């Protein structure tokens, strides 16, 4: 993306995108640790990922006030 294109992005939107990316990365790292510990199986992956994701979003919301 060129500098002129980057300047056209709404700063609030850019912040939200970066926050979402960080939430997804943290969720992934936690789920990977659960997999390594044998706590998550391929059949439970989707459910666990969603639960961890929602927990992180909820924690972020509580601490962002």
Secondary structure, 3 states (H helix, E strand, C coil): CCHHHHHCCCHHHHHHHHHHHHHHHHHHHHHHHHHHCCCCCCCCHHHHHHHHHHHHHHHHHHHCC
